[in-house]
Amino acid sequence: MRKNIISLISCVFLLGFFNNISAETQFAFPTHLDDNFESYTNDSTMFVKWNSGPWWGGNINGTNEYNPAQMRVVPSLSLTDGYLGGKAIEMYTEIDSGVGPSTGLGVNWEPSTYAIIGHYTPFPDRSDLTGYSGIRLWVKPGPVTGDQDAIFKINIIESSTIGNEKWISPTSYYITDLDPNGEFIFFDFDTFYEYFTGSGEPMDLSSIKISFLWVSYEELVVVNSTATIWVDNITAVPSWTADDFESYTSDATLQAAYPWTGVVSGGSVANTLSTTGGFDQTQAMQIDFDFASGDVNPWAYVGGSLNNSNPVDWSAYDGLSVWVKASETGDSPQIIQLAVHEGDTTSGNNWGDKFYSADIDVSTLNPDGEYVFLNFFDFVDYSGFGGPKDDGVLDVSDIRSIFVFDKYSGTATQTSTVTVFVDDIVPFISQELPPNVVDDFERFSTTSNLLASYPFFGAITGDSIFVSLNTDGGAGGTQAM
């Protein structure tokens, strides 16, 4: 084993990228919906899972036709068009002039053409999505020619053993309106409507059979048209969210939930409610922190209790995801962290260890905001409350409170500020890695996150070594060290 370690260090002296470090390990998806497409090597391997379709339909000269020659949808695996240059599923749709919306395909069917690709659950005829609120995924638009009203949405179908209800999201995203560099979008299960049976029964998330990605036109296509969209990071979002900040109506209600604020070194910190600063211009918590020249290791905190200080059990999850947007002035880099405080159920109190996450470097964040994934195994014990539970081991089955930290390391050379928007704090389960892969490096969002997991490096001979996260130097243009 020592020989292998030395060989790895020696390679780093050259300019090289490390990707897909392997051993006998793999992780499971939390639901059948989740997919980041990194485990597939080609179309054939992807179609093992994405085996429903492709199918398409439209109205030709007044008649509904299934898979007509006047339409086509071609799904394929893209190696570089996914989130951060990773893999994605590509949906390319062609539709000839004169094709109109299909009609009468269900009691509540809203006329449209449709081009779909999906998959059955891996379990016999059902999959349990109880406890999830919706589907979040990353989409990037490709070229759209001809008619410009191609839309993207989600369709799910319940098991036939409980009624075969078919559900579709009324939320439609016009492909031409999507961010050309890609963006995360969300489909809320509570908004889906049942279009097939008209049974009036509520959605039964315990028995979902098929899930489809859907591209359609709602009007008669008047010229030959094409549309391309790439889809990645499909994630079922748990119903229990640490905070999506939508329930607050004022600064006062937000501050009542996050009453613990302070500055250890620095000027001032304030937390307020932003009505448009969050993901997709939703609500978020805005944190403003400033410090002056000469301040040493300035940092500030904003925090509050979870579940009224009763235990929150995150033992089924691998970490916390958070949407962050930030800007800084003055000294850089400024750092953001999440922190959690344990309880001690065995002693009947809420005082245990204190742990903070890997660094989120403000200077490396997407200026429009991005989701950051913080693994619990990267959290660091920084303090505690004493007693038996203050043992330096993070117990995620008993979390009582959560904090956001703003930090700068060193002595400030000038007056500096940082403004942070925090949204969608959600526990997550690691997405699947290909068989035998320990690290494909896709989980890291910044070099700081990478170095928190790979902190031990040095030059045995020579002058220096530089380690960083490269977003396209890995296999197929994916991330690498």
N, C-alpha and C positions, 0 to 999 in steps of 0.2 A: 504493500500500500504506500509506503514512504517513497518508493521509486516513482510511482504514478504521480504523487503530489509534486515531486521535484520536476518531473517532465512538464507538468502543467505550468509551473512557475517559469520554467525556461522558455516556454512558448510565448509567454507574455512579453518578453523582451523584444520580440518582433511585433510589427503592426499586424494584429490578428483579431478575429472575432470568434467568440465562443458561443455556440448555440446548441440546444438539445443535448445537454449533458445527461448521460443515460445510466440507469440502474433498474433493478426489478421493482418498479414503483409506478402506480397510476392512481388517479383520483377520479371520483365519480361525479357526474352532473347531479345537481339537486333535483331536477325534473327532466322529463323527456323533451321539454321545449328548449332547454339551454343548449347553445352551440356557439363556439368561437371559431370553428372550421379549421383549427390548426392541426388536428389529428389526421386530416385527409391529405393524401399525396397526389390524387388525380380525380377526375370526374367519377370514375368507377367506384373508388372507395367512398366518395361522398354519397353516391346514389344507393349505397347499402342502407344508409339511414333515410335519405331523402328519396323515398321509393314510391310516393304517391303522386302520380303525374309524370311529366307535365301534361296538363289538360287545359283546354280552352274552349270557349263557346261564344257564339254571336248569332244575331238574327240576319239571315241572308234572304233577301227578297220576300220578307214577311214570314219566314219560317225559322224557328230556332234550330240551330245545327250544332252538333257536338264535334269538336276537333275539325272544323271546316278547313278546306284548303286555303281559304282566304285569310287565315290567321295562323300564326305560329308563336310558340314560346320556347326558347332554348335556354335551359339552365346549365351552368357550368361552374367549375371551381376556378376562382381567380386567386393567384398566388400573392398579389401585391396591392389589391384595391380595397383591402379591409382596413379596420381601425389601426392606426399607426403603421400603415404599410403591411399589415398582416394579410392573412387569407380571408376570403369572403365567398359567398355564393352570388353569382351573377345571374340576373334574370333579363334576358333580351327578348323583347316582344315585337313582332311585326303584325300589322293589320292593314288590309287593303281597303281602298275607298269603297263605300257602299255598305260596309258591315255596320249593323245597328245593334242596340242593346237587346240582349235576350230578355224575354218576358215570361211570366207565369211559372217560374221555377220554384215557387214556394208561396205559402199564404201571404207572407209579408215581404216577398222579394221585391227589391227596388231595381228596375230595369238597368242592366249594364252588360257590356261585354265582360269576359273574365279570362284571365290567364293565370294559372296557379301551379305551384309546386309545393308539396308537403310531405309529411311522413306519419305513419302509424306509430303509436306508442310501442315501446319495447315489451310491454306487458300484454297478456292476452286481452285485447279488446278494451283496455281501460288504462288510465293513469290518474293518480290522485293529485290534484292541484289545490286541494284545500289548504287554506292559509296563505295563499298568494293573491295579490291584488291586481296584477296585470302583467303585461309583457313590455319590457324595455329592450330596444335594439338600436344598433347603429346602422345608418343608411347613408349612402353616397350616391348622388344622381350621376348618370352617364348621359350620353347624347340623347336628345329627343328631337325627332324630325317629324314634319307634317303637323297633324293636330297636336296641340300643346296641352291637352287636358287629361293626360295619363295620370292616374292616381294609384297610390299604394295603400294597402290596408291589410288586416289580419282576419282569418276565418278559422274557427275551431268547431269541431263536431263531437257531440256526446256519444257514448256507447249506445248501440242499438238495444242493449238489454234494459235501458232505462228510458227509451223513447226516441233516440236518434235525433234529438234537437240539433239544429245547425245555427250557429251564432256568428255574427259578423260585427266588426266595429263600425259605428257610424262615423268615427273620426277618419277622414281621408286626407292624405298628404299628397298634394300635387307634386310630381317629381321635379318640375321646373322651379318650384318654390323652395326646395331643399338647399341647404348650404352646399355649395359645390365642393367643399373640402370634407363633407360628411358631418353628420350630427346625430345625437341620440334623440330618439322619439319614444313616446310611451302610449300604450293602449290599455285603458282601464277596463277591467272585466265588468265593472258596474255599469258601463255605458253600452255594452254589447246588446244587440237585439236578436231575437230568434226569428228567422225568416222562412223556415221550411214547414214546420208542422202547425204553427199557430196554437200550440197547446196551452199557452199561458203559464206554463210552469217556469219557475226561476231556474237560472243556470245551475247545474249540478257539477261543481268543479271536482267532485270525487271520481268522476268517470268520463274523462276526456279521451276520445279515440284518435282523432286526426287533427293536425294543425297545418294550416296552409299560409304561405305567403301569396299575396294577391295583387296583380296589376290589372287595371280595368279602365275602360272609357264609358262615360255615362250618356254620351250623345252619339248620334250617327257620325261615323268617321267619313269625312268628305274628301280627304286625299290620302294616298298611301302614307302610313305613319310607322315609326319605330320608337321604342323607348328602352332604355337600359337603366337598371338600378343594381347596386351592390348592397348586400345585407350581411352584417357581422354582429358578434357579441349579443346574440339573442339570450335574454335572461328573464326568468320568471321572478318577479319582485315580491318579496314577502309582504304580507298584509301588515305585520308588525314592523313598523319603521321607527327607528329611534326618534327621527323628526324629519318631516318634510316642510315644516314651517307654514303650512296652509291654514292651520287652525287659529293663528293669531290675528287679532283685529287692530292692534295698535302697538306702539312701543311699550306701553305699560304692560300689556298682556304677555309680550315676549319677555320683557325683563322680569316678570314674575316667575316665568319658567326657567330663566337663566339669571338668577339674582347674584351669583357669586362672581364678582369681577374685581380685578386688582392689577396693580403694576408692581413688580418686584424691583425693577430698576427701569427708570424711564419717566416719561411725562404723564400721559393720561391714556385711558382706554374707555371706549363707549360701545355698547351694543344697541342697535336699533333695528326696526323691522323695515326691510325693503320690499315693496310690493311687486317689483319687476326685476330684481337683481339676480334671481335664481335661475335654475335650469328652465329653458324654454320660456324665459321672462315670467316665471312664477315667483312666489314669495321666497325670501331668504332672510337669514340673519346677517346683518352688516356689522362688521367690527372695524373700528378705527383706532389705531394705536400710533402714538408719536413718541419720539425720544430725542434728546438733545446731544450736541457735541460733548464728549467727555463721559457720557453714561457708559458704564461697564456692564457688558453682558445684559443689555436691557431685554426684558420680556414681560408679557402681560398675559392674563388668563380671563376667560369667560366660561362659566359653567353652570350646571343645574342638575337636579336629581332626575333619575329615570323612574317611572312607575311609582311616583310618590315615595321614593327611597325604599321600596320593596324590591326583593331580588329580581333581576332580569337574567334569564338563562340563555346565553349565547353559545353553549357548548356544542350545538349542532352546526355552528358556523366556523369559518376559517379566518374571518377578519371583518373589517368595516369598510364599506365604500362611502365616499362622500363627494359631492359635487362642489368644486371650489373655483372661484374666480377672484383674482387679486391683482393689485397694482401697488408699486412702491416708489418712493422718492428718497434720495439721499443714499446712505450706505446700503450696500448689497453684498451677498444675498441675505434677504430676510427669510425666516423659516416659519412654516405653519406646522403644527402637530395636533392630533387628537390625543386626549388622555382619558383614561377611565379609572375609577376608584372601585375597589372591591368592597363587599360586605363581609360579614362573618356570621352566617346563619347559625352555626353551631353554638356561638356565644350569645345569640340573640341581639346583635348590634350591626351597624352598618359601617364598621371601621376595619378595613383590611389594608391591602397593598395599594400603591399608586403606580400606574404604568403609563408611559407615553409612547406614541407610535414612531415609526420612521419619519424622517424629515420630508416635508413638502417644500421644495425650494420655489419661492415666488417667482424668481427670475426665469425659471424653466416652464412655468405653467402656460397653457394656451391662454392668451389674453381675453378670449371670449368665454373662458371657463372650460372645465373638463372634469370627468369622473376619475378619482384617484382611489386605488385599492390598497388598503393597509392591512397586511397580514398580522394576525395576533402573534405569530412566532417572531416578528420583528419588534414587538413592543418591549420597552426597557423599563425595569423597575427603578424608579427615581426617589421613592420615599415610602412612607407607610404611617399607620396610626398606632403601631405598637400592638401587643397582644399576640396570641397564638397564630392568628391568621396572617400577620405581617411576616411572611416567611420567604419573600422574594420569588414566589411562584404565582403566575397569573392564573387565577381561577375564574374562567369566563362563565361559569354557571351561576355566579353571584355578583353581578355588576349593579352598582347602585347609582352612579352618577357619571356624567360625561363633560369634558372640557375641550375648549379650543385654545391652544397656545399660539402666541406670536412672539418670535425671538430674533435676536441678532447676537452673534458671538463675537466678542472682542470689545474694544473701546471705540465708541462712535466718534467719527471725525467731523460730523456735520449734523444739523437738524434733519431728521428722517421721519417718514410716515409710511404706513401701510394700511390699505383698505382691503378687507377680505369679505367676500360674500360666500356664505356656507349654506348648502341645501342638500336635501336627500341623504341624510345619514342613515345607512341601511346595512345590516349584517349580510354577508355574502358567503357562499360556498364556492370553493375553488372550482373552476371549470376544468374539464378533462384535459389531461396531457396524453400524448400518444403513448402506447405501451413502451415501457423501459425508459421513459424520459423523466428525469428528476427535475430538470429546469429547462424550460424553453425561453425564459427571460421575457415572456409576454406580460407577466404580472407587474413588471416595474414600469412606473410612469416617469420617473426622473432618475438621474444618476445618483441622487441622494438616497432614493429607495434602494437602488442596486447596492450601494456601498454599505447600507445597513445590514444587508444579508451576506455581503462578501467584504467584511471589514479588515481581514488579515491579508496584507500584501506588502511587499518590499523588494528592493533590489539586492540580490545576493552578491552579484558583481555588477559593475557598471554604475552609472550615475543616478538614474531615476526610472520610475515606472508610473504610468498614467493609466488609470482604469476609468472607463465611462460606459454609459449606455448608448448603444448605436441602434437607431430605429430601423435600419434596413440592411444591416450587414450579415444577417443570419440566413438560414436555409429559406430559399424562395423569397428573399427580400424581407424576412421577418426580423424581429429584434434580436440583438446579440450583445454580449459583453466584449 
